[in-house]
Amino acid sequence: MRKRKAIISSQREKGLDSYVPFSIHDITEECHGIRIHGKIFETETRTLRNGRDIQMLWIGDDDDAIIMKRFERGAVTKEVLAEIRNGDCVVAYGKAEYDAYTRELVFMPDVIEKVPEVRRVDEAEEKRVELHVHTKLSEMDGVCNIEEYIDQANAWGMDAIAITDHLVVQAFPKAQHKVDAINKSRETPFKMIYGLEMNMVDPALQIVRNIQDIELEKGTYCVFDLETTGLSSRFDHIIEFGGQIVKDRACIKSLQMFIKPPVALSAFTTELTGITEEHMKNAKSFADSIDEILDFIGDSILVAHNATFDYNFLNDELARIGRKPIMNPVIDTLDLARSMQADRKGYRLGQIARSYGIRYDEDVAHRADYDAEVLAQTYMNMLNDLKHIKNLQELQDMQTAESFRKVRVKHVTVLAKNMAGLKELFELVTLSHTKYLAYSSKSTNNIVAEPRILRSEIEKRRINGNLLIGSSCLNGEVFDMAQTRNEQTLEEVMQFYDYIEIQPLENYRHLVERDSISSMDRLKEILKSIVSAADKLDKLLVATGDCHYVQPGEKMIRDIYISSQAIGGVRHPLYIYNQEKRRKFKAPDQHFRTTKEMLKEFAWLGEQRAYDMVIKNTKLIADMIQEVKPVKDRLYPPDIEGSDQKLTDICYENAHKKYGPVLPEIVEKRLEKELASIIGHGFYVVYYISHLLVKKSLNDGYLVGSRGSVGSSFVATMSEITEVNPLAPHYVCPKCHYVKFYTDGSVADGFDLPDIICPNCGETIRGDGHDIPFETFLGFEGDKVPDIDLNFSGDYQPNAHAYTKEVFGDDHVYRAGTIGTVATQTAFGYVKGYEEEMGIEGSMRNAQVLHLAKGCEGVKRTTGQHPGGIIVIPLDLDVHDFTPVQYPANNPYAEWKTTHFEFHDIHDNVLKFDILGHVDPTAMKMLERMSGIDPTTIPMNDPETMSVFSKVDALKIDTSKSTEETGAAGLPEFGTPFVRGILELTRPTTFDELLKISGLSHGTDVWLGNAKDLIDNGTCTLKSVIGCRDDIMVYLLHKGLRPKLAFTIMESVRKGKGLKDEWIPEMKANGVEDWYIDSCLKIKYMFPKAHATAYVMMAIRIAWFKVHRPQVYYCMFFSIRCDAYDIETMIKGEQAIRRRMQEISDMLKNNETKKDVSKKDKDTFNTLELALEMNLRGYYFTNIDIMRSASREFIVDPENASYIIPPFTSIDGLGENVADTVVEARKQGAFLSKEDLQRRTALSGTLVKKMESMGVLEGMQDENQMSLFSF
């Protein structure tokens, strides 16, 4: 009997064989004694009131999913429950029963047994290479990560795989990292082949063929249309010709004739055209009809709508009977319309005809004589718009640089053979996403754009021999020509390609089902013609899968994407618009096939041919490819000549200004250590540019806040990048440079040192220094790539971004690219949409909906840009040495281009400046402007200011009217209910304690279930708990641990990795308490102290204004920091504000109404909190004043400083631009009436009525009135 690892709840193992095997999908009613097999994809454990756990396990297979539920009881302990994890493959034995909680059938297991995952095996002795793979980065199409493909190929013993995502190369970095990882354990290296599938176009529309020197007005035109048995001039035949001869804008004769084909008419042809066998009774063959047609045409100019089809079909029929082609000039009205009406979406004959007011009857359409008649009328109208065009050459030249946008695309596969080829590939991707981006220019909003590439751009690069060009899939021109044209044309087209791809019959099946190809036998003929042409031209013929997922069971996830709309409402190419057909036909199976599976797919071509295409030739392609590394192995920082010395000079100059001509040893050593590391690793330019950016912003009047851990660097402080001083707490006299450091841990933060009188010169000295190790910024060795995050004013951020272009140049500065993927809720929507599309609403269990939604997550939906990340490319290198570039979301109107790669993928290769926009510097600017007080002069240890974090006394509020215990509402980082709760519990009185709280509130598992419990049970105080990550290293160093170990422990804990067993004895030996060790083990993420310091400094400055300049503070708060207003309530005062807050609060407490509370309601509640506080402090709102209100800022009433005047934008629905018109208009004089107000401004009638209802327009007459005295 095989050994089982089983979890038994009520039945002994000996009875397991009696359980009947069931597929999950077969569980449709309650049943007992069954077993199911599947993979766990979600788990949840909840603790009941009795303290026991209930576990829910979601189990799925390729077809369905169900919830399993089990309870902690008997032998099934908490530990036993925990043994089954996400991703485990199991066999579960038990029963299915209805569950009242989930309202559906669930599986109640008696036994859950872990089993190995059943995997497909590639049993072929010689393995193939897959050369056509799409990942999740093929937008809204591929559903697997590249890592999954590589893992599968590696598991099958394959030696290579090619990635060919649609239009992008964004999976390259992850592919390289994965291959590098698996090659560490392979004897022979696995090869990653890097490529993509592009949309290739020719540069110009083919409006005129066979151009002759003929004037349009003098020409004679044969406007014609054909009906055929199908789309292929090789396999199909003409069955009707309809034409009109037009001269001098009039039809002078017409011809309609049926032509008898050598094959019977299909039902599809008859349904489409209305032509039946009855029409064919007296019809002649094409050979017997052609002379009459040629006589009718004569030497006229041919005109057809889609001449590519009609003209070529006619000539191919002539070639079939040994006749010469027609070489008359040909005008294609399809391409002509594309040129004349470039912003149209559709160009079918009916659409173009209707655009000229010509009736087109869809019921009569698809008959040659009718379509020719309509086309003749349409063409005459087109000529009316072309009076400036004289002849055929001018007509063909009626193109623009954007004409390629309307040319039909052809898929083409491009592979990089080597590193030079990779750069050329990157160049092509950039061109396709920028210069050759196809989009409608109607609007700058809601852009839907498609990257394209000119054939000539590919040709220009392929001559270097670094690229391989493949013919791609059924959307490539090789298959198109094989399907629709003759052998000669196919061979001409095929010459362009290095290798020819043919895919399994299954990939083309939908073309047969949709009647594009008449039968599977016809499909095989088409593919055989490709094989023959490739043989004749000695082209390498390869079998590719055009894979869109790895496992067959993932097909349904792609089916969901086929039925889902992309951004802009774009439909998938395989989407079937006809509902009946959509629910009848299945999308092709396009999983990653084994070698044997692929050989079987091509067995119809013969064993040897199948071997050559599947194995031999794919390996030949792989052998042509050298090792390629898209991601470089080191950092390439930019350089500005002399910036290392300039940085050094700036630091020492400022150090001497602050600490005197002879630097204290602690200052000197810290500077030397940091500068050696920064300059040695090439990071100096980041500091220098950050210094220039901050300096420019300060010179322009805007403070800059630092975030992240840059404040850990003393060089950053001395180069004026940050205000945070990371040295140990100390005093330094601004006059005589007397200095005193506290390095023994007795003082936690320099801002908590009381002001003293300098013992040398009598100057008042304030404390400084926050005791932050440099290692937390650049690592213990100082070699970690620096991220300097700077918070610029949101108003100033664009200027700071633009400044980087001034320094480095447009071609070397880009925004950091991001990739937007499908999130959980969107994925659920796609699954529900799929149910509706397929007419199976409500048929899926909730577990299956979740199963499919999880499979849909992570697929690329769009691209974007980092809110402040600026990437800098070294001046001696090209961006394509690192990444292609593009517009964010493919919006050509975007101000910046972005990196094509997501920044994290090239983080260690290029430097990123985080030039972020933030509200705090904007707030500081407004406070300074309104008060005249420089925020940087505000003391950090003002007792009244500090008190608002623990009590409300400084606000002078009547506590009998307020439930607030602190004055922190409305303060950045401290004003949320969660942080205010921490403040109420801990009552901080020092800067260091505020730092602790900042760390506790931003960390994960640092406060709840950790520090809070320690404070509650009296184990320690706020001062001693772990707050920020840096606290750990500083504390351990004070305890006597080795610096390297202290740093390593800090890094491990802050990342949520806990403590290694071997560290704990040394910690205990150095006096580290047990509670401290236990606290470290619980932490998942920790906040950097430097970041906390910058935040707390900003909060204290704003708190100072709240205490000492309340009117200015409230004007700033309501102008800048509010997301929603209820201005009608706010101007009515305390009681109205209380009532509205109570309404929202009551709704939130009621389970029935809670869901109806909008985000705007919640934001309004936060605003009203501050409005109430302001009222309780004796400050109030006036009504909006038509002559005194500002457009967008709250201002102090100049006539009564206890009142604040709201701006026009505080009225719901009144935007800034409209508000500005009111302010501008009143400069020309008072408004005579409501009529005058609306006439002179952009106020709508609705907004005027709103103002009336609020009493804003009280006393203003409705209309201008004229009296005798007006004259």
Secondary structure as the mmCIF struct_conf table of DSSP 4:
data_model
#
loop_
_struct_conf.conf_type_id
_struct_conf.id
_struct_conf.beg_label_comp_id
_struct_conf.beg_label_asym_id
_struct_conf.beg_label_seq_id
_struct_conf.end_label_comp_id
_struct_conf.end_label_asym_id
_struct_conf.end_label_seq_id
STRN STRN1 LYS A 5 ILE A 8
BEND BEND1 SER A 9 GLN A 11
HELX_RH_3T_P HELX_RH_3T_P1 GLU A 13 SER A 18
BEND BEND2 TYR A 19 TYR A 19
STRN STRN2 VAL A 20 PRO A 21
HELX_RH_3T_P HELX_RH_3T_P2 ILE A 24 ASP A 26
BEND BEND3 GLU A 29 GLU A 29
STRN STRN3 CYS A 31 THR A 47
TURN_TY1_P TURN_TY1_P1 ARG A 49 ASN A 50
BEND BEND4 GLY A 51 GLY A 51
STRN STRN4 ASP A 53 GLY A 60
BEND BEND5 ASP A 62 ASP A 63
STRN STRN5 ALA A 65 PHE A 71
STRN STRN6 ARG A 73 ARG A 73
TURN_TY1_P TURN_TY1_P2 GLY A 74 ALA A 75
STRN STRN7 VAL A 76 VAL A 76
HELX_RH_AL_P HELX_RH_AL_P1 LYS A 78 ALA A 82
TURN_TY1_P TURN_TY1_P3 GLU A 83 GLU A 83
BEND BEND6 ILE A 84 ILE A 84
TURN_TY1_P TURN_TY1_P4 ASN A 86 GLY A 87
STRN STRN8 CYS A 89 ASP A 99
TURN_TY1_P TURN_TY1_P5 ALA A 100 ARG A 103
STRN STRN9 GLU A 104 LYS A 114
HELX_LH_PP_P HELX_LH_PP_P1 PRO A 116 VAL A 118
BEND BEND7 GLU A 125 GLU A 126
STRN STRN10 GLU A 130 GLU A 130
STRN STRN11 VAL A 133 VAL A 133
TURN_TY1_P TURN_TY1_P6 LYS A 136 LEU A 137
BEND BEND8 SER A 138 SER A 138
TURN_TY1_P TURN_TY1_P7 GLU A 139 ASP A 141
BEND BEND9 CYS A 144 CYS A 144
HELX_RH_AL_P HELX_RH_AL_P2 ILE A 146 ALA A 155
TURN_TY1_P TURN_TY1_P8 TRP A 156 GLY A 157
STRN STRN12 ALA A 160 HIS A 166
BEND BEND10 LEU A 167 LEU A 167
TURN_TY1_P TURN_TY1_P9 GLN A 170 ALA A 171
HELX_RH_AL_P HELX_RH_AL_P3 PHE A 172 ASN A 183
TURN_TY1_P TURN_TY1_P10 LYS A 184 SER A 185
BEND BEND11 GLU A 187 THR A 188
STRN STRN13 LYS A 191 VAL A 201
BEND BEND12 PRO A 203 ALA A 204
STRN STRN14 VAL A 208 ARG A 209
BEND BEND13 ASN A 210 ASN A 210
BEND BEND14 ASP A 213 ASP A 213
STRN STRN15 GLU A 215 GLU A 215
HELX_RH_3T_P HELX_RH_3T_P3 LEU A 216 LYS A 218
STRN STRN16 THR A 220 THR A 228
BEND BEND15 THR A 229 LEU A 231
TURN_TY1_P TURN_TY1_P11 SER A 233 PHE A 235
STRN STRN17 ILE A 238 LYS A 247
TURN_TY1_P TURN_TY1_P12 ASP A 248 ARG A 249
STRN STRN18 ALA A 250 LYS A 260
BEND BEND16 PRO A 262 VAL A 263
HELX_LH_PP_P HELX_LH_PP_P2 ALA A 264 SER A 266
HELX_RH_AL_P HELX_RH_AL_P4 ALA A 267 THR A 273
HELX_RH_3T_P HELX_RH_3T_P4 GLU A 277 MET A 280
TURN_TY1_P TURN_TY1_P13 LYS A 281 ASN A 282
HELX_LH_PP_P HELX_LH_PP_P3 ALA A 283 ALA A 283
STRN STRN19 LYS A 284 SER A 285
HELX_RH_AL_P HELX_RH_AL_P5 PHE A 286 ILE A 297
TURN_TY1_P TURN_TY1_P14 GLY A 298 ASP A 299
HELX_LH_PP_P HELX_LH_PP_P4 SER A 300 SER A 300
STRN STRN20 ILE A 301 ALA A 304
TURN_TY1_P TURN_TY1_P15 HIS A 305 ASN A 306
HELX_RH_AL_P HELX_RH_AL_P6 ALA A 307 ARG A 320
TURN_TY1_P TURN_TY1_P16 ILE A 321 GLY A 322
HELX_LH_PP_P HELX_LH_PP_P5 ARG A 323 ILE A 326
BEND BEND17 ASN A 328 ASN A 328
STRN STRN21 VAL A 330 ASP A 332
HELX_RH_AL_P HELX_RH_AL_P7 THR A 333 MET A 340
TURN_TY1_P TURN_TY1_P17 GLN A 341 ASP A 343
BEND BEND18 LYS A 345 LYS A 345
HELX_RH_AL_P HELX_RH_AL_P8 LEU A 349 SER A 355
TURN_TY1_P TURN_TY1_P18 TYR A 356 GLY A 357
TURN_TY1_P TURN_TY1_P19 GLU A 362 VAL A 364
BEND BEND19 HIS A 366 HIS A 366
HELX_RH_AL_P HELX_RH_AL_P9 ALA A 368 ASN A 384
TURN_TY1_P TURN_TY1_P20 ASP A 385 HIS A 388
STRN STRN22 ASN A 391 ASN A 391
HELX_RH_AL_P HELX_RH_AL_P10 LEU A 392 GLN A 396
TURN_TY1_P TURN_TY1_P21 ASP A 397 ASP A 397
TURN_TY1_P TURN_TY1_P22 ALA A 401 GLU A 402
HELX_RH_3T_P HELX_RH_3T_P5 SER A 403 LYS A 406
BEND BEND20 VAL A 407 VAL A 407
HELX_LH_PP_P HELX_LH_PP_P6 ARG A 408 VAL A 409
STRN STRN23 LYS A 410 ALA A 416
BEND BEND21 ASN A 418 ASN A 418
HELX_RH_AL_P HELX_RH_AL_P11 MET A 419 HIS A 433
TURN_TY1_P TURN_TY1_P23 THR A 434 TYR A 436
STRN STRN24 LEU A 437 ALA A 438
BEND BEND22 LYS A 442 LYS A 442
BEND BEND23 THR A 444 ASN A 446
STRN STRN25 GLU A 450 PRO A 451
STRN STRN26 ILE A 453 LEU A 454
HELX_RH_AL_P HELX_RH_AL_P12 ARG A 455 ARG A 462
TURN_TY1_P TURN_TY1_P24 ILE A 463 GLY A 465
STRN STRN27 LEU A 467 GLY A 470
BEND BEND24 CYS A 473 CYS A 473
TURN_TY1_P TURN_TY1_P25 LEU A 474 ASN A 475
BEND BEND25 GLY A 476 GLY A 476
HELX_RH_AL_P HELX_RH_AL_P13 GLU A 477 THR A 484
BEND BEND26 ARG A 485 ARG A 485
HELX_RH_AL_P HELX_RH_AL_P14 GLU A 487 MET A 494
TURN_TY1_P TURN_TY1_P26 GLN A 495 PHE A 496
BEND BEND27 ASP A 498 ASP A 498
STRN STRN28 TYR A 499 ILE A 502
HELX_RH_AL_P HELX_RH_AL_P15 LEU A 505 GLU A 513
TURN_TY1_P TURN_TY1_P27 ARG A 514 ASP A 515
BEND BEND28 SER A 516 SER A 518
HELX_RH_AL_P HELX_RH_AL_P16 MET A 520 LEU A 537
TURN_TY1_P TURN_TY1_P28 ASP A 538 ASP A 538
STRN STRN29 LEU A 540 ALA A 543
STRN STRN30 CYS A 547 CYS A 547
BEND BEND29 HIS A 548 HIS A 548
STRN STRN31 TYR A 549 TYR A 549
BEND BEND30 VAL A 550 GLN A 551
HELX_RH_3T_P HELX_RH_3T_P6 PRO A 552 GLU A 554
HELX_RH_AL_P HELX_RH_AL_P17 LYS A 555 SER A 563
BEND BEND31 SER A 564 SER A 564
HELX_RH_3T_P HELX_RH_3T_P7 ILE A 567 GLY A 569
HELX_LH_PP_P HELX_LH_PP_P7 VAL A 570 HIS A 572
TURN_TY1_P TURN_TY1_P29 PRO A 573 LEU A 574
BEND BEND32 ASN A 578 ASN A 578
HELX_RH_AL_P HELX_RH_AL_P18 GLN A 579 LYS A 584
HELX_LH_PP_P HELX_LH_PP_P8 PHE A 585 ASP A 589
STRN STRN32 HIS A 591 HIS A 591
HELX_RH_AL_P HELX_RH_AL_P19 THR A 595 GLU A 601
TURN_TY1_P TURN_TY1_P30 PHE A 602 PHE A 602
HELX_RH_3T_P HELX_RH_3T_P8 ALA A 603 LEU A 605
HELX_RH_AL_P HELX_RH_AL_P20 GLU A 607 TYR A 611
HELX_RH_PI_P HELX_RH_PI_P1 ASP A 612 LYS A 616
HELX_RH_AL_P HELX_RH_AL_P21 ASN A 617 MET A 624
HELX_LH_PP_P HELX_LH_PP_P9 ILE A 625 GLU A 627
BEND BEND33 PRO A 630 VAL A 631
BEND BEND34 ASP A 633 ARG A 634
TURN_TY1_P TURN_TY1_P31 GLU A 641 GLY A 642
HELX_RH_AL_P HELX_RH_AL_P22 SER A 643 TYR A 659
BEND BEND35 PRO A 661 VAL A 662
HELX_RH_AL_P HELX_RH_AL_P23 GLU A 665 GLY A 680
TURN_TY1_P TURN_TY1_P32 HIS A 681 GLY A 682
HELX_RH_AL_P HELX_RH_AL_P24 TYR A 684 ASN A 699
TURN_TY1_P TURN_TY1_P33 ASP A 700 GLY A 701
STRN STRN33 GLY A 705 ARG A 707
TURN_TY1_P TURN_TY1_P34 GLY A 708 SER A 709
HELX_RH_3T_P HELX_RH_3T_P9 VAL A 710 SER A 712
HELX_RH_AL_P HELX_RH_AL_P25 PHE A 714 MET A 718
TURN_TY1_P TURN_TY1_P35 SER A 719 GLU A 720
BEND BEND36 ILE A 721 ILE A 721
BEND BEND37 GLU A 723 GLU A 723
BEND BEND38 LEU A 727 LEU A 727
HELX_LH_PP_P HELX_LH_PP_P10 ALA A 728 ALA A 728
BEND BEND39 PRO A 729 PRO A 729
STRN STRN34 HIS A 730 VAL A 732
TURN_TY1_P TURN_TY1_P36 PRO A 734 CYS A 736
STRN STRN35 VAL A 739 PHE A 741
BEND BEND40 ASP A 744 SER A 746
BEND BEND41 ALA A 748 ALA A 748
HELX_RH_3T_P HELX_RH_3T_P10 GLY A 750 ASP A 752
BEND BEND42 LEU A 753 LEU A 753
HELX_LH_PP_P HELX_LH_PP_P11 PRO A 754 ASP A 755
STRN STRN36 ILE A 756 ILE A 757
TURN_TY1_P TURN_TY1_P37 PRO A 759 CYS A 761
STRN STRN37 THR A 764 ILE A 765
STRN STRN38 GLY A 767 ASP A 768
TURN_TY1_P TURN_TY1_P38 PHE A 774 PHE A 774
HELX_RH_AL_P HELX_RH_AL_P26 GLU A 775 LEU A 778
TURN_TY1_P TURN_TY1_P39 PHE A 780 GLU A 781
BEND BEND43 GLY A 782 GLY A 782
BEND BEND44 LYS A 784 LYS A 784
HELX_LH_PP_P HELX_LH_PP_P12 VAL A 785 PRO A 786
STRN STRN39 ILE A 788 SER A 793
TURN_TY1_P TURN_TY1_P40 GLY A 794 TYR A 796
HELX_RH_AL_P HELX_RH_AL_P27 GLN A 797 PHE A 808
HELX_RH_3T_P HELX_RH_3T_P11 ASP A 810 HIS A 812
STRN STRN40 VAL A 813 THR A 821
HELX_RH_AL_P HELX_RH_AL_P28 THR A 824 GLU A 837
TURN_TY1_P TURN_TY1_P41 MET A 838 GLY A 839
TURN_TY1_P TURN_TY1_P42 GLU A 841 GLY A 842
BEND BEND45 MET A 844 MET A 844
HELX_RH_AL_P HELX_RH_AL_P29 ASN A 846 CYS A 856
TURN_TY1_P TURN_TY1_P43 GLU A 857 GLY A 858
STRN STRN41 LYS A 860 VAL A 872
TURN_TY1_P TURN_TY1_P44 LEU A 875 ASP A 876
BEND BEND46 LEU A 877 LEU A 877
HELX_RH_3T_P HELX_RH_3T_P12 VAL A 879 ASP A 881
TURN_TY1_P TURN_TY1_P45 PHE A 882 PHE A 882
STRN STRN42 VAL A 885 GLN A 886
HELX_RH_3T_P HELX_RH_3T_P13 PRO A 888 ASN A 890
TURN_TY1_P TURN_TY1_P46 PRO A 892 TYR A 893
BEND BEND47 GLU A 895 TRP A 896
STRN STRN43 THR A 898 GLU A 902
HELX_RH_3T_P HELX_RH_3T_P14 PHE A 903 ILE A 906
TURN_TY1_P TURN_TY1_P47 HIS A 907 ASN A 909
BEND BEND48 VAL A 910 VAL A 910
STRN STRN44 LEU A 911 HIS A 918
HELX_RH_AL_P HELX_RH_AL_P30 VAL A 919 SER A 931
HELX_RH_3T_P HELX_RH_3T_P15 PRO A 935 THR A 937
BEND BEND49 ILE A 938 ILE A 938
TURN_TY1_P TURN_TY1_P48 MET A 940 ASN A 941
HELX_RH_AL_P HELX_RH_AL_P31 PRO A 943 SER A 947
TURN_TY1_P TURN_TY1_P49 VAL A 948 SER A 950
BEND BEND50 VAL A 952 VAL A 952
HELX_RH_3T_P HELX_RH_3T_P16 ASP A 953 LEU A 955
TURN_TY1_P TURN_TY1_P50 LYS A 956 LYS A 956
HELX_RH_3T_P HELX_RH_3T_P17 THR A 959 LYS A 961
BEND BEND51 GLU A 965 GLY A 967
TURN_TY1_P TURN_TY1_P51 ALA A 969 GLY A 970
BEND BEND52 LEU A 971 LEU A 971
TURN_TY1_P TURN_TY1_P52 PRO A 972 PHE A 974
BEND BEND53 THR A 976 THR A 976
HELX_RH_AL_P HELX_RH_AL_P32 PRO A 977 THR A 986
BEND BEND54 THR A 990 THR A 990
HELX_RH_AL_P HELX_RH_AL_P33 PHE A 991 HIS A 1002
BEND BEND55 GLY A 1003 GLY A 1003
STRN STRN45 THR A 1004 THR A 1004
BEND BEND56 ASP A 1005 VAL A 1006
HELX_RH_PI_P HELX_RH_PI_P2 TRP A 1007 ALA A 1011
HELX_RH_AL_P HELX_RH_AL_P34 LYS A 1012 ASP A 1016
TURN_TY1_P TURN_TY1_P53 ASN A 1017 GLY A 1018
BEND BEND57 THR A 1019 THR A 1019
TURN_TY1_P TURN_TY1_P54 LEU A 1022 SER A 1024
BEND BEND58 VAL A 1025 VAL A 1025
BEND BEND59 CYS A 1028 CYS A 1028
HELX_RH_AL_P HELX_RH_AL_P35 ARG A 1029 LYS A 1039
TURN_TY1_P TURN_TY1_P55 GLY A 1040 GLY A 1040
HELX_RH_AL_P HELX_RH_AL_P36 PRO A 1043 ARG A 1054
TURN_TY1_P TURN_TY1_P56 LYS A 1055 GLY A 1056
TURN_TY1_P TURN_TY1_P57 ASP A 1061 GLU A 1062
HELX_RH_AL_P HELX_RH_AL_P37 TRP A 1063 ALA A 1069
TURN_TY1_P TURN_TY1_P58 ASN A 1070 GLY A 1071
HELX_RH_AL_P HELX_RH_AL_P38 ASP A 1074 LYS A 1082
BEND BEND60 LYS A 1084 LYS A 1084
STRN STRN46 TYR A 1085 TYR A 1085
HELX_RH_AL_P HELX_RH_AL_P39 LYS A 1089 HIS A 1108
HELX_RH_AL_P HELX_RH_AL_P40 PRO A 1110 ILE A 1120
BEND BEND61 ARG A 1121 ARG A 1121
BEND BEND62 ASP A 1123 ASP A 1123
HELX_RH_AL_P HELX_RH_AL_P41 ILE A 1127 MET A 1130
TURN_TY1_P TURN_TY1_P59 ILE A 1131 LYS A 1132
HELX_RH_AL_P HELX_RH_AL_P42 GLU A 1134 LYS A 1149
TURN_TY1_P TURN_TY1_P60 ASN A 1151 THR A 1153
HELX_RH_3T_P HELX_RH_3T_P18 LYS A 1154 ASP A 1156
HELX_RH_AL_P HELX_RH_AL_P43 LYS A 1159 LEU A 1176
TURN_TY1_P TURN_TY1_P61 ARG A 1177 GLY A 1178
STRN STRN47 TYR A 1180 PHE A 1181
HELX_LH_PP_P HELX_LH_PP_P13 THR A 1182 ILE A 1184
TURN_TY1_P TURN_TY1_P62 ILE A 1186 ARG A 1188
BEND BEND63 SER A 1191 ARG A 1192
STRN STRN48 ILE A 1195 VAL A 1196
TURN_TY1_P TURN_TY1_P63 PRO A 1198 GLU A 1199
TURN_TY1_P TURN_TY1_P64 ALA A 1201 SER A 1202
STRN STRN49 TYR A 1203 ILE A 1205
HELX_LH_PP_P HELX_LH_PP_P14 PRO A 1206 PRO A 1207
HELX_RH_3T_P HELX_RH_3T_P19 PHE A 1208 SER A 1210
BEND BEND64 ILE A 1211 ILE A 1211
TURN_TY1_P TURN_TY1_P65 ASP A 1212 GLY A 1213
HELX_RH_AL_P HELX_RH_AL_P44 GLU A 1216 ARG A 1226
TURN_TY1_P TURN_TY1_P66 LYS A 1227 GLN A 1228
BEND BEND65 SER A 1233 SER A 1233
HELX_RH_AL_P HELX_RH_AL_P45 LYS A 1234 ARG A 1240
BEND BEND66 THR A 1241 THR A 1241
HELX_RH_AL_P HELX_RH_AL_P46 GLY A 1245 MET A 1254
TURN_TY1_P TURN_TY1_P67 GLY A 1255 GLY A 1259
BEND BEND67 ASP A 1262 GLU A 1263
HELX_RH_3T_P HELX_RH_3T_P20 LEU A 1268 SER A 1270
#
